[in-house]
């Protein structure tokens, strides 16, 4: 049951990173939430396997902090890449007669 709560919390924190990281018009709304939920689930299960008690506070802190930091880092990296890729694609498509390798 706690896994469900931590995944929902991770999705909410991932959604919050969508609005904190700039260039949000270049990515989908669900990207941050999906990454946050996945990270929260993986961290929770890994720490449970390592013997951390599921009713302890530190497993919650670790899972939720990771589910906020990892999506922020990923979105911070992929947004400028998407902007550059869009610019390159626009340049290529705006010159239909030019053949490039």
C-alpha positions in Angstrom: 0.0 0.0 0.0 2.8 2.4 0.8 4.3 1.8 -2.7 1.1 3.3 -4.2 1.4 6.4 -2.0 5.0 7.0 -2.8 4.3 6.6 -6.5 1.5 9.1 -6.4 3.7 11.4 -4.4 6.5 11.0 -7.0 4.1 11.7 -9.8 2.9 14.9 -8.0 6.5 16.1 -7.4 7.4 15.2 -11.0 4.5 17.3 -12.2 5.7 20.2 -10.1 9.1 20.0 -11.8 7.3 20.5 -15.1 6.5 24.1 -14.0 9.8 24.8 -12.3 12.2 23.9 -15.2 12.2 26.4 -18.0 11.2 25.7 -21.7 8.1 23.7 -20.6 6.4 24.4 -24.0 8.9 21.9 -25.6 7.9 18.8 -23.7 4.7 17.0 -22.8 2.8 17.5 -19.6 3.2 13.9 -18.5 6.9 13.6 -18.9 7.9 14.9 -15.5 5.1 13.0 -13.7 6.1 9.7 -15.4 9.7 10.1 -14.5 8.9 11.1 -11.0 6.6 8.1 -10.5 9.1 5.7 -11.9 12.0 7.0 -9.9 9.9 6.9 -6.7 8.9 3.3 -7.3 12.5 2.2 -8.2 14.0 4.0 -5.2 11.4 2.7 -2.8 11.7 -0.9 -3.9 15.5 -0.7 -3.9 15.7 0.7 -0.4 13.1 -1.9 0.8 15.4 -4.7 -0.6 18.3 -3.1 1.2 16.4 -3.6 4.4 15.1 -0.1 5.1 11.9 -0.3 7.1 8.9 0.8 5.0 7.4 2.5 8.0 10.5 4.6 8.7 10.8 8.2 7.7 14.0 8.1 5.8 12.8 5.8 3.1 10.0 8.3 2.4 12.4 11.2 2.4 14.9 9.4 0.0 12.2 8.3 -2.4 10.4 11.6 -2.6 13.5 13.7 -2.8 14.8 11.5 -5.6 11.5 11.7 -7.4 11.8 15.5 -7.4 15.5 15.9 -8.3 15.7 13.3 -11.0 12.9 14.6 -13.2 14.2 18.2 -12.7 17.6 17.1 -13.9 16.2 15.1 -16.9 13.9 18.0 -17.9 16.7 20.5 -17.6 18.8 18.4 -20.0 16.2 17.4 -22.6 14.5 20.8 -23.0 17.5 22.6 -24.6 18.2 19.5 -26.7 14.7 19.5 -28.0 15.0 23.2 -28.8 18.1 22.6 -30.8 16.7 19.6 -32.6 13.5 21.6 -33.5 15.7 24.4 -34.9 17.7 21.9 -37.0 14.6 20.2 -38.3 13.0 23.6 -39.1 16.1 24.6 -41.1 16.1 21.3 -43.0 12.4 21.5 -43.8 12.4 25.1 -44.8 14.7 24.4 -47.7 12.9 21.7 -49.7 15.2 21.9 -52.8 18.4 21.4 -50.9 19.6 17.9 -50.4 21.7 17.2 -47.4 23.4 14.0 -46.3 
